[in-house]
């Protein structure tokens, strides 16, 4: 792969985790030219996982989320265009137009535009007290409303909704969670693990309404009531809507770059490069081929935003050393439970359970024929690290061996003699 000149100006559109790590890694890899980071938020790059965890619980402060705090950020010598949006890419001229009318030239352009929340077309959704969670301002507003009296209604039984519900319960708030699907995390967990997760939340006092929908929100000056599709009503003090995100790929699409119709992401190769050799994409917005998964994927995860960004920066510098392909990994903290998932299994014909679900500490691995295709762990992160390594190295392992508590998982990584 041809490297971009070390003196060229690099423009990064997107000031989140991926954008920040592209900038940091370019400097680490010796890029001497100017780096311009365009971000709509007024903050330097920060991590988003604490938004639904420590910040809501009051155990973390906003400044603790910064990727490169204080002097570390200053030393990177980044031209940070905060509160600014890229409005147009002029590919033939190698420049980007910003919302203030500025035109910025680039030797390479990285699109790290991330994703935005999906909005729920619901009457009353614009009332004060109705929230989405995507940035620091959202988290601060929700945290403030957790200090108010009244029941919190969470709409959406995915990871964000569940983490908000857990934080609210830990702060003593009454919580009702409504999910249109018949189970929690419908796309991420099989039925038995979804039921296990529902049991955890119910045991902590969350009222779950599965297979239900809200038809409108009501209130005079502030949300105070939810109306369900079956006519039932619920008095509420605040509402958080978490029904997923959609990639911010419009800028790329308007520039004529290919968008993956399956996942809405910007199509890139296994080094993060688009069909335009001067334009790259990384993070939530990038659709990349992954040989370990067996298909093109777009990942919405903390780890991918970091690691793919690092790889893209190295590809720009000509030091990537190979394709980007990692076993996907996700995690969530809810109450005293740490949940971790690896892989993106679409089908499996066998499972292996290591540990006892009744104890709260266990792992379930999924096999498609002889192939280990994924796993989910509840308070068993150490075991999951070994399973992920098996997947990364394509180690053949018998389900009964993985399930056997007398077998050390690290021994399964050793070559057979």
Secondary structure by P-SEA (a helix, b strand, c coil): cccccccbbbbbccccaaaaaaaaaaaaaccccbbbbbbccccccccccccccccccccccccccccccaaaaaaaccccccccccccccccccccccccbbbbbccbbbccbbbbbbbbbccccccccccccccaaaaaaaaaaaacbbbbbbccccaaaaaaaaaaaaabbbbbbbbcccccccccccaaaaaaaaaaaaaacccccccccccccccccccccccccccccccccbbbbbccccccaaaaaaacccccccccccccccccccccccccccccccccccccccccccccccccccaaaaaaaaaaaccccbbbbcccccccccccbbbbbccccccccccccccccccccbbbbbbcccccccccccccaaaaaaaaaaaaabbbbbccccccccccccccccccc
